[in-house]
Each structure stands twice: as structure tokens, then as C-alpha cells.
Amino acid sequence: MSAEYKFENHSSSEETQIVQDRSKVKLTDLLSRLQEEKKKERNSNIALSVAAVSAVTVFGIILSL
């Protein structure tokens, strides 16, 4: 009787396969997300660099006057 109880509590293989399919992450999705993040980081680094160079240039012009 205890063996029947244990068997009934286990989910069927179809149910576990459906759950596993939902939890899988595709490698292509991860790679595309990584590329998007790299593009955003590159753009923000360029913007920060331009701002820094501009500030130094303005400061240099003010000091030379």
C-alpha cells in the first residue's frame, strides 16, 4: 500500500517534460541579450568619454583666457 501511495504522488513523465521545457533557456537568446548589453555599454562609455573630453577642453579654454 505504501508503494502505491508513493507512485501516485509522483508526477507523470509528460508533466515533468513540460515543466523542463518551460525552464530551459535558449543559448541564442542569451547570446543576443549579451550583444545588446555590450552595445548599450559601449554607447554609454562613448558618451561618458565625450563628456569628459568636452569638460577638459572647456576648462583648458577658460584657463588660457
N, C-alpha and C positions, 0 to 999 in steps of 0.2 A: 504494500500500500504506500509506503514512503517513496518507493521508486516511481510510482505513478504520479505522486504529488510533485516530485522534482521535475519530471518530464513535462508536466502541464505548466509549470512556471517558466520554462524556457520558451523564448520566442522562436518562431519558425525561421528557417534559413532565409526565406524570402523577405521577411521583415528586417532581419539583420542586414541583408544586402541592400535594401532600400535606405536604411539608416547610414550605411557605409558610403553609398553613392552621394548622399547629401553632404557628408563631412569631408569628401575628397576635395582637394584644391588642385586646380589645373596648373601645370608648370608655365604654360603660355600666359595665363592670367597674371601670375606672379612676375614674370619677366616684363610684361607690358606695364605693370604698375611700377616696377623698378625703373624702367626707362622714363616714364612720366615724372617720377620723383627726381631723377637725375636732371631732366630738362628744367624743372622748376628750381632746383638748387643752383644750377648753372646760371639761370636768368637772375636769380636773387644775388648771386655772387658778382655778376657783371654790374648790376645796378648799384651794389654797395661799393664796388671799385670805382665806378664813375663818380659817385657822390664823394668819395674820399679824395680822388684826384681833383675834382672841382673845388673842394674846400681848400686843399693845399694851394691850388692856383690862385684862388681869390685872396687867400691870406698872403701869398707872395706878392701879389699886385699891390695890396694895401701897404705892405711893409716897404715896397720900393718907392712909394709916393712920398 
